[in-house]
Amino acid sequence: MRSREVQFRAKSGHIRLKLYSAEIIGVGDNQCLLAVCEDITQQKESEIALHQSEADYRSLFLQAPYGIYWVRLDGIPSRQSGTHKYIGI
């Protein structure tokens, strides 16, 4: 099994999300289980927060009752669709 997301309960009782990989390997005449587990809880929470923030921004931007116009640092202008109604372009 490689890179499977698995939920674990910490001693504190909180659920943590781990990236879990395991493989059976031979060590001499014995078969052993080699397992690696990485806590990705904070990374997943950050991804969820970023997606929510992007969705909130997109919703605000698309539903704004006024025109939005900006110029990027490289000088390329952009505008919200519908801005032309407000500034005549």
C-alpha positions in Angstrom: 0.0 0.0 0.0 1.4 3.4 -1.0 0.4 6.9 -0.1 -3.0 6.2 1.4 -4.7 8.9 3.5 -5.8 7.3 6.8 -7.4 8.9 9.8 -5.9 8.1 13.2 -7.1 9.2 16.7 -4.4 10.9 18.7 -4.0 10.3 22.5 -5.7 13.7 22.9 -8.8 12.3 21.1 -8.3 14.5 18.1 -8.5 12.9 14.6 -5.3 13.3 12.6 -4.9 12.6 8.9 -1.8 10.6 8.0 -0.3 9.6 4.7 0.5 5.9 5.2 2.6 3.6 3.1 3.5 0.0 3.9 5.3 -2.8 2.2 6.3 -6.4 3.1 10.1 -6.8 2.8 12.5 -9.7 3.4 15.1 -9.4 6.1 17.2 -12.5 6.0 14.7 -15.4 6.2 12.0 -13.3 7.8 9.2 -11.3 6.2 8.7 -7.9 7.9 6.3 -5.0 7.4 8.0 -1.7 6.6 5.6 1.1 7.3 5.9 4.9 7.1 3.4 7.4 8.3 3.4 11.2 7.9 1.0 13.6 9.6 -0.6 15.7 6.8 -3.4 17.1 9.0 -2.2 20.7 8.9 -1.4 20.5 5.1 -5.0 19.3 4.4 -6.5 21.9 6.6 -4.5 24.6 4.8 -5.6 23.3 1.4 -9.3 23.3 2.5 -8.9 26.9 3.9 -7.3 28.0 0.6 -10.0 26.5 -1.5 -12.7 28.1 0.6 -10.9 31.5 0.5 -10.7 31.2 -3.3 -14.4 30.3 -3.6 -15.4 33.2 -1.3 -13.2 35.6 -3.4 -14.6 34.3 -6.7 -18.1 34.6 -5.4 -17.6 38.2 -4.2 -15.8 39.1 -7.4 -18.4 37.7 -9.8 -21.4 39.0 -7.8 -20.0 42.5 -7.2 -22.6 45.2 -8.1 -19.9 47.4 -9.5 -17.1 47.1 -12.0 -13.6 46.0 -11.0 -10.6 46.9 -13.1 -6.9 46.4 -12.2 -3.5 46.3 -13.8 -1.0 43.5 -13.0 2.6 44.3 -12.0 3.7 43.4 -15.6 1.3 46.1 -16.9 -1.3 43.9 -18.4 -4.8 45.2 -17.6 -7.7 43.0 -16.5 -11.3 43.6 -15.7 -14.3 41.8 -14.2 -16.9 40.9 -16.9 -19.5 43.6 -16.9 -17.0 46.4 -16.0 -17.5 47.9 -19.4 -21.0 48.9 -18.4 -19.6 51.1 -15.7 -16.5 52.6 -17.4 -17.6 52.6 -21.1 -15.0 50.3 -22.6 
